[in-house]
Amino acid sequence: MRRKHQKTLALIYKHPASSSISWSDVEALFKALGADVSEQAGSRVAVVLFGEVRVFHRPHPSPNTDKGAISNIRKWLGLYEVKP
């Protein structure tokens, strides 16, 4: 995993959750982990990783991912022991 992705992963695991994580960085992390990321209706994004499909809402107009989504991502990655 590239250093940029490691930094994003560290921000995801930071407590309290950071509100300044760019969605494009999160999406790049998913792809680095081997995920298939696809556009869905509206601003939804389907992420297929670990044999599961998770649907996230791409933030707008701000590019930053909200704290609730970061918390959900942290729990999901933690289940599969993806840690910084």
DSSP file (Angstrom, degrees, kcal/mol; ACC not computed):
  #  RESIDUE AA STRUCTURE BP1 BP2  ACC     N-H-->O    O-->H-N    N-H-->O    O-->H-N    TCO  KAPPA ALPHA  PHI   PSI    X-CA   Y-CA   Z-CA
    1    1 A M              0   0    0      0, 0.0    28,-0.0     0, 0.0    32,-0.0   0.000 360.0 360.0 360.0 136.5    0.0    0.0    0.0
    2    2 A R     >  -     0   0    0      1,-0.1     4,-2.0     4,-0.0     3,-0.3  -0.266 360.0-109.7 -70.8 159.3    1.3    3.4   -0.9
    3    3 A R  H  > S+     0   0    0      1,-0.2     4,-2.3     2,-0.2     5,-0.2   0.860 117.9  57.6 -58.2 -38.2    2.2    6.0    1.7
    4    4 A K  H  > S+     0   0    0      1,-0.2     4,-1.9     2,-0.2    -1,-0.2   0.909 108.1  46.5 -60.2 -42.1   -0.8    8.1    0.7
    5    5 A H  H  > S+     0   0    0     -3,-0.3     4,-2.4     1,-0.2    -1,-0.2   0.857 109.7  54.0 -69.9 -34.7   -3.2    5.2    1.4
    6    6 A Q  H  X S+     0   0    0     -4,-2.0     4,-2.2     2,-0.2    -2,-0.2   0.886 108.3  50.0 -64.9 -38.5   -1.5    4.5    4.7
    7    7 A K  H  X S+     0   0    0     -4,-2.3     4,-2.1     2,-0.2    -2,-0.2   0.906 110.3  49.5 -66.0 -41.3   -2.1    8.1    5.8
    8    8 A T  H  X S+     0   0    0     -4,-1.9     4,-2.1     2,-0.2    -2,-0.2   0.919 110.8  50.2 -62.9 -43.1   -5.7    7.9    4.8
    9    9 A L  H  X S+     0   0    0     -4,-2.4     4,-1.7     1,-0.2    -2,-0.2   0.899 109.2  51.5 -62.1 -41.5   -6.1    4.7    6.8
   10   10 A A  H  X S+     0   0    0     -4,-2.2     4,-0.6     1,-0.2    -1,-0.2   0.891 109.3  50.4 -62.9 -39.6   -4.5    6.3    9.8
   11   11 A L  H >< S+     0   0    0     -4,-2.1     3,-0.6     1,-0.2     7,-0.6   0.870 106.9  54.9 -65.6 -36.2   -6.9    9.3    9.5
   12   12 A I  H 3< S+     0   0    0     -4,-2.1    -1,-0.2     1,-0.2    -2,-0.2   0.878 111.5  44.1 -64.2 -36.8   -9.8    6.8    9.4
   13   13 A Y  H 3< S+     0   0    0     -4,-1.7    -1,-0.2    -5,-0.1    -2,-0.2   0.491  88.3 115.3 -87.4  -3.5   -8.7    5.2   12.6
   14   14 A K    <<  -     0   0    0     -3,-0.6     4,-0.2    -4,-0.6    -3,-0.0  -0.424  68.9-110.0 -67.9 138.8   -8.0    8.5   14.4
   15   15 A H  S    S+     0   0    0      2,-0.1     2,-0.2    -2,-0.1    -2,-0.1  -0.967 102.0  34.3-115.6 134.1  -10.2    9.2   17.4
   16   16 A P  S    S-     0   0    0      0, 0.0    -2,-0.0     0, 0.0    -3,-0.0   0.677 112.1-102.8 -68.4 163.8  -12.3   11.4   17.3
   17   17 A A        -     0   0    0     -2,-0.2     2,-0.2     1,-0.1    -2,-0.1  -0.249  34.6-122.1 -58.6 135.9  -13.2   10.9   13.7
   18   18 A S        -     0   0    0     -7,-0.6     3,-0.3    -4,-0.2    52,-0.1  -0.559  14.0-160.2 -79.9 142.6  -11.7   13.5   11.4
   19   19 A S  S    S+     0   0    0     -2,-0.2    -1,-0.1     1,-0.2    45,-0.1   0.217  81.0  73.7-104.2  13.9  -14.1   15.5    9.2
   20   20 A S        +     0   0    0     44,-0.1     2,-0.6    -9,-0.1    -1,-0.2   0.053  60.3 121.9-116.4  26.7  -11.3   16.5    6.8
   21   21 A I        -     0   0    0     44,-0.5    44,-3.3    -3,-0.3     2,-0.1  -0.805  61.5-129.3 -92.0 120.9  -10.8   13.2    4.9
   22   22 A S  B >>  -A   64   0A   0     -2,-0.6     4,-1.7    42,-0.2     3,-0.5  -0.439   6.2-135.3 -69.2 137.2  -11.4   13.7    1.2
   23   23 A W  H 3> S+     0   0    0     40,-2.9     4,-2.9     1,-0.2     5,-0.2   0.869 106.2  59.4 -60.6 -35.9  -13.8   11.2   -0.4
   24   24 A S  H 3> S+     0   0    0     39,-0.3     4,-2.0     1,-0.2    -1,-0.2   0.854 104.6  50.3 -63.2 -32.9  -11.4   10.8   -3.3
   25   25 A D  H <> S+     0   0    0     -3,-0.5     4,-2.0     2,-0.2    -1,-0.2   0.887 111.0  48.4 -69.3 -39.4   -8.7    9.6   -0.8
   26   26 A V  H  X S+     0   0    0     -4,-1.7     4,-2.3     2,-0.2    -2,-0.2   0.919 112.1  49.0 -65.3 -43.7  -11.1    7.1    0.7
   27   27 A E  H  X S+     0   0    0     -4,-2.9     4,-2.1     1,-0.2    -2,-0.2   0.890 110.0  51.3 -63.7 -39.5  -12.1    5.8   -2.7
   28   28 A A  H  X S+     0   0    0     -4,-2.0     4,-2.1    -5,-0.2    -1,-0.2   0.877 108.4  52.6 -64.7 -37.7   -8.4    5.5   -3.7
   29   29 A L  H  X S+     0   0    0     -4,-2.0     4,-1.7     2,-0.2    -2,-0.2   0.929 107.7  51.1 -62.4 -45.7   -7.8    3.5   -0.5
   30   30 A F  H  <>S+     0   0    0     -4,-2.3     5,-2.5     1,-0.2     4,-0.3   0.927 111.2  47.9 -56.6 -45.5  -10.6    1.1   -1.4
   31   31 A K  H ><5S+     0   0    0     -4,-2.1     3,-1.2     1,-0.2    -1,-0.2   0.871 108.2  54.5 -65.3 -36.5   -9.1    0.6   -4.8
   32   32 A A  H 3<5S+     0   0    0     -4,-2.1    -1,-0.2     1,-0.3    -2,-0.2   0.803 105.0  54.7 -66.5 -28.4   -5.7    0.0   -3.3
   33   33 A L  T 3<5S-     0   0    0     -4,-1.7    -1,-0.3    -3,-0.3    -2,-0.2   0.498 129.8 -98.1 -82.1  -3.8   -7.2   -2.7   -1.2
   34   34 A G  T < 5S+     0   0    0     -3,-1.2    -3,-0.2    -4,-0.3    -2,-0.1   0.613  70.6 154.4  99.9  15.7   -8.6   -4.4   -4.3
   35   35 A A      < -     0   0    0     -5,-2.5     2,-0.6    -6,-0.2    -1,-0.2  -0.384  43.4-133.1 -77.0 153.5  -12.1   -3.1   -4.2
   36   36 A D  E     -B   48   0B   0     12,-2.0    12,-2.5    -2,-0.1     2,-0.5  -0.950  26.6-165.8-101.7 116.5  -14.4   -2.6   -7.3
   37   37 A V  E     +B   47   0B   0     -2,-0.6     2,-0.4    10,-0.2    10,-0.2  -0.911  11.2 174.6-109.7 125.8  -15.9    0.8   -7.0
   38   38 A S  E     -B   46   0B   0      8,-2.5     8,-2.9    -2,-0.5     2,-0.2  -0.974  31.5-111.7-135.8 148.8  -18.9    1.7   -9.2
   39   39 A E  E     -B   45   0B   0     -2,-0.4     6,-0.2     6,-0.2     2,-0.2  -0.471  35.5-176.3 -72.7 143.0  -21.3    4.6   -9.6
   40   40 A Q        -     0   0    0      4,-2.4     4,-0.1     1,-0.2    -1,-0.0  -0.589  42.8 -44.9-124.5-170.5  -24.9    4.0   -8.6
   41   41 A A  S >  S-     0   0    0     -2,-0.2     3,-1.7     2,-0.1    -1,-0.2  -0.278 110.7 -15.6 -61.0 142.3  -28.0    6.2   -8.8
   42   42 A G  T 3  S-     0   0    0      1,-0.2    -2,-0.1    -3,-0.1    15,-0.0  -0.428 130.7 -28.6  65.4-130.1  -27.6    9.7   -7.6
   43   43 A S  T 3  S+     0   0    0     -2,-0.2    15,-3.6    -4,-0.1    -1,-0.2   0.032 101.2 127.3-109.2  26.3  -24.4   10.2   -5.7
   44   44 A R  E <   - C   0  57B   0     -3,-1.7    -4,-2.4    13,-0.2     2,-0.4  -0.567  41.2-161.0 -84.0 148.4  -24.2    6.7   -4.3
   45   45 A V  E     -BC  39  56B   0     11,-3.0    11,-2.8    -6,-0.2     2,-0.5  -0.996   7.6-147.1-131.1 125.8  -21.1    4.6   -4.8
   46   46 A A  E     -BC  38  55B   0     -8,-2.9    -8,-2.5    -2,-0.4     2,-0.5  -0.813  12.1-164.8 -94.7 130.7  -21.0    0.8   -4.5
   47   47 A V  E     -BC  37  54B   0      7,-3.4     7,-2.6    -2,-0.5     2,-0.7  -0.968   3.8-163.5-118.0 119.0  -17.9   -0.7   -3.0
   48   48 A V  E     +BC  36  53B   0    -12,-2.5   -12,-2.0    -2,-0.5     2,-0.3  -0.905  31.3 142.2-104.6 111.6  -17.3   -4.4   -3.5
   49   49 A L  E >   + C   0  52B   0      3,-2.1     3,-1.6    -2,-0.7   -14,-0.1  -0.990  61.3  11.6-150.9 141.3  -14.6   -5.5   -1.1
   50   50 A F  T 3  S-     0   0    0     -2,-0.3     3,-0.1     1,-0.3    -1,-0.1   0.772 129.4 -62.7  60.9  27.9  -14.1   -8.7    1.0
   51   51 A G  T 3  S+     0   0    0      1,-0.3     2,-0.3     0, 0.0    -1,-0.3   0.621 116.7 107.9  74.1  12.2  -16.9  -10.3   -1.0
   52   52 A E  E <   -C   49   0B   0     -3,-1.6    -3,-2.1     2,-0.0     2,-0.5  -0.860  62.3-138.5-119.7 154.0  -19.4   -7.7    0.4
   53   53 A V  E     -C   48   0B   0     -2,-0.3     2,-0.4    -5,-0.2    -5,-0.2  -0.966  21.7-179.4-112.5 124.0  -21.1   -4.8   -1.3
   54   54 A R  E     -C   47   0B   0     -7,-2.6    -7,-3.4    -2,-0.5     2,-0.5  -0.971  14.9-148.5-120.7 139.0  -21.3   -1.6    0.7
   55   55 A V  E     -C   46   0B   0     -2,-0.4     2,-0.3    -9,-0.2    -9,-0.2  -0.930  17.5-177.2-111.8 126.7  -23.0    1.5   -0.6
   56   56 A F  E     -C   45   0B   0    -11,-2.8   -11,-3.0    -2,-0.5     2,-0.6  -0.842  27.3-119.3-119.5 157.0  -21.8    4.9    0.4
   57   57 A H  E     -C   44   0B   0     -2,-0.3   -13,-0.2   -13,-0.2    12,-0.1  -0.864  25.8-132.0 -97.5 118.9  -23.0    8.4   -0.3
   58   58 A R        -     0   0    0    -15,-3.6     7,-0.0    -2,-0.6   -15,-0.0  -0.573  32.5-118.4 -69.9 125.0  -20.5   10.6   -2.2
   59   59 A P        -     0   0    0      0, 0.0    -1,-0.1     0, 0.0     6,-0.1  -0.315  35.4-144.4 -68.8 146.6  -20.4   13.9   -0.3
   60   60 A H        +     0   0    0      4,-0.1   -17,-0.0    -3,-0.0    -3,-0.0  -0.948  64.0   4.3-159.1 151.8  -21.3   17.1   -2.0
   61   61 A P  S    S+     0   0    0      0, 0.0    -1,-0.0     0, 0.0     0, 0.0  -0.984 126.1  55.7 -76.3 -14.7  -20.9   20.0   -2.4
   62   62 A S  S    S-     0   0    0      1,-0.1     0, 0.0     2,-0.1     0, 0.0  -0.555  75.3-143.5 -76.0 141.8  -18.0   19.5    0.1
   63   63 A P        +     0   0    0      0, 0.0   -40,-2.9     0, 0.0   -39,-0.3   0.542  69.2 104.4 -81.1  -5.1  -15.4   16.9   -0.9
   64   64 A N  B    S-A   22   0A   0    -42,-0.2     2,-0.3   -41,-0.1   -42,-0.2  -0.569  73.0-123.0 -85.9 140.2  -14.9   15.8    2.7
   65   65 A T        -     0   0    0    -44,-3.3   -44,-0.5    -2,-0.3    -1,-0.1  -0.573  31.7-115.5 -78.6 137.2  -16.4   12.6    4.0
   66   66 A D     >  -     0   0    0     -2,-0.3     4,-2.0     1,-0.1     3,-0.3  -0.293  22.2-111.2 -74.9 161.7  -18.7   13.0    7.0
   67   67 A K  H  > S+     0   0    0      1,-0.2     4,-2.3     2,-0.2     5,-0.1   0.818 114.6  57.3 -62.9 -34.1  -17.9   11.5   10.4
   68   68 A G  H  > S+     0   0    0      2,-0.2     4,-2.1     1,-0.2    -1,-0.2   0.912 108.2  46.2 -64.0 -43.2  -20.7    8.9   10.3
   69   69 A A  H  > S+     0   0    0     -3,-0.3     4,-2.6     2,-0.2    -2,-0.2   0.892 111.2  52.7 -66.4 -39.4  -19.3    7.5    7.1
   70   70 A I  H  X S+     0   0    0     -4,-2.0     4,-2.6     1,-0.2    -2,-0.2   0.908 108.7  50.6 -62.2 -41.4  -15.8    7.4    8.4
   71   71 A S  H  X S+     0   0    0     -4,-2.3     4,-2.2     2,-0.2    -1,-0.2   0.913 111.3  47.8 -62.5 -42.8  -17.0    5.5   11.5
   72   72 A N  H  X S+     0   0    0     -4,-2.1     4,-2.3     2,-0.2    -2,-0.2   0.896 112.1  49.3 -65.0 -40.1  -18.8    3.0    9.3
   73   73 A I  H  X S+     0   0    0     -4,-2.6     4,-2.8     2,-0.2     5,-0.3   0.914 109.6  52.4 -64.6 -42.7  -15.7    2.5    7.1
   74   74 A R  H  X S+     0   0    0     -4,-2.6     4,-2.2     1,-0.2    -2,-0.2   0.920 111.3  46.5 -59.5 -45.3  -13.5    2.1   10.2
   75   75 A K  H  X S+     0   0    0     -4,-2.2     4,-1.6     2,-0.2    -1,-0.2   0.912 113.4  49.1 -63.6 -42.9  -15.9   -0.7   11.6
   76   76 A W  H  X S+     0   0    0     -4,-2.3     4,-0.7     1,-0.2    -2,-0.2   0.934 114.3  43.6 -64.3 -47.0  -16.0   -2.4    8.2
   77   77 A L  H ><>S+     0   0    0     -4,-2.8     5,-2.6     1,-0.2     3,-0.7   0.864 110.3  57.7 -67.1 -34.7  -12.2   -2.4    7.7
   78   78 A G  H ><5S+     0   0    0     -4,-2.2     3,-1.5    -5,-0.3    -1,-0.2   0.837  96.6  62.1 -63.9 -33.6  -11.7   -3.4   11.3
   79   79 A L  H 3<5S+     0   0    0     -4,-1.6    -1,-0.2     1,-0.3    -2,-0.2   0.819 110.3  40.3 -60.2 -30.2  -13.8   -6.6   10.8
   80   80 A Y  T <<5S-     0   0    0     -4,-0.7    -1,-0.3    -3,-0.7    -2,-0.2   0.140 117.9-112.4-107.1  17.3  -11.2   -7.7    8.2
   81   81 A E  T < 5 +     0   0    0     -3,-1.5     2,-0.9     1,-0.2    -3,-0.2   0.808  60.9 154.6  57.3  36.3   -8.3   -6.5   10.3
   82   82 A V      < +     0   0    0     -5,-2.6    -1,-0.2    -8,-0.1    -2,-0.1  -0.847  20.5 155.8 -91.5 105.7   -7.2   -3.7    7.9
   83   83 A K              0   0    0     -2,-0.9   -73,-0.1    -3,-0.1   -74,-0.1  -0.903 360.0 360.0-132.7 157.9   -5.4   -1.4   10.3
   84   84 A P              0   0    0      0, 0.0   -74,-0.1     0, 0.0    -2,-0.0   0.518 360.0 360.0 -68.2 360.0   -2.8    1.3   10.0
